[in-house]
């Protein structure tokens, strides 16, 4: 395949800090490439250099002649007056091929369910991202660049994006730390990391292959550090003995020992980059029941005829590891506020332990003050912070989270998204609590930090309530998922219903099976409507059709009896907790539903014709 871009020894520094140095790589036609790296290493900056929004300090990036690039930022910005059609066709003629392509992408991205004059700011974050994607795809790009495409999307939207990218023919370069998304979409991984030669490693294959390759490289580098440390120790011992030798030889060994010491220091620094501990302060002793809700319900603020959740029974204990899942706007944040008694329930009983101590990681990191420095955000007064009853110098405390003396004095507004998330975690670690509530804590965090955070949450001596679109992170931390029904408006009976799952795999099996069932039911209804519409052209029943009609009720009865057995099995708690049993039962259930719908449609047709 032909090269689209070729980067040769590209370097960039910012505010006195080297982001990356002499980075070289290429991207070919049709490739799906993911760019990884620690927070603050310059991934977004490198994307902007490729897109010609910024320039490199040295080196160059060669674009293929006539290369068309489309760029989707983390958070698309829209003007107040932007509508779906006006934004998508901005800078394009309202006729001909461009208009046809615009309507094609509006359809593919399912934006045709909205009126063309709908203002984009009135849509949810997920729909805004789809609209922004349409704006870029109408350019018919050779290379599509995406910066954290899954951020602020709910899980069904991410699943849609995974499927969508399988059919996109242009090359894709993206920054993402969503490991399941990465595994399902990416074909090659570039890791921008100063710990490795050339500040970059390239691994063809999925995320699992990348992990194996990186682990081996880290082991080799640690081994090299150990060998060089041992060599340096022997050199120092030899020099300390004052061994007799020609002056020139001894001077050479002294010089060699000095070079060796510098290399050992460099390797130690590189191998230490990104290593820090996260430790939340729990309560050693406390009540076994922190929050108990009995049949609690809450009506939607926007629609008083719709329940966000209804008759929910829930218990939060120090061992709780609960994930909340649902579409954007489904009511996850409202449920959290109800459990914390920040908003009242509309019905049911809620009992919360007296003086409940909790720490809240807000999705918007609202506790951080952008204009203040990192140091003042962590320690507004004085020079010391109280960490677990011990006073620690604020600068030393910040160094644990990768903020050296230069970064500590920067305004928070100048930090990357991942650095801001780390700072918010550092604030939370100074607070003792019984319940940790984390609303999208994984946005912008690099994979090394995610691994450390996962471990700390598993070890936390209190309850964890988690809202996240990172499905891998969710499964690593939580042992139960409370899901708002994503098919909320499809059936009256599901309104306000919350469903419990053991893990993401079980939820995904249910989600796909339920979706297929909906399609089959819609197909069955369409078949019945079509039969009714063609009634004037019907003929009398043949002998075989009369036999079929006479036995139809019996056939439907058998199918419905079997469906009742399958549905009873699905409601069995043991089956619900076992994905291997659950999936075939859901599959049989949807097949039976389809057969029954088809039988009823056929019965209606035969009944009409029997009267002719």
Buried (B, 14 or more C-beta within 10 A) or exposed (E): EEBBBBBEEBBBBEEEBBBBBBBBBBBBBBBBBBBBBBBBBBBBBBBBBBBEEBEBBEBEBEBBEEBBBBBBBBEBEBEEEBBBBBBBBEEBEEEEEBBEBBBEBBEBBEBEEBEBEBBBEEBBBBBBBBBBBBBBBBBEBBBBBBBBBBBBBBBBBBBBBBEBBEEBEBBBBBBBBBBBBBBBBBEBBBBBBBBBEBBBBBBEEBBEBBBEBBEEBBEEBBEBBEEBBEBBEEBEEBEEEEEEEEEEEBEEBEEEBEEBBEBBEEBEEBBEBBEBEBBBBBBEEBEEEBBBBBEBBBBBEEEEEBBBBBBBEBBBBBEBBBBBBBBBBBBBBBBBBBBBEEBEBBEBEBEBBEEBBBBBBBBEBEEBEEEBBBBBBBBEEEEBBEBEEEEBEBBEBBBBBBBEEEBBEBBBEBBBBBBBBBBBBBBBBBBBBBBBBBBBBBBBBBBBBBBBBBBBBEEBBBBBBBBBBBBBBBBBBBEEBBBBBBBBEBEEEBBBBBBBBBBBBBBBBBBBBBBBBBEBBEBBEEBBEEBEEEEEEBEEBEEEBBEBBEEBEEBBEEBEEBBEEBEEBBEEEEBBBBBEBBBEBBBBBBBBBBBBBBBBBBBBBBEBBBEE
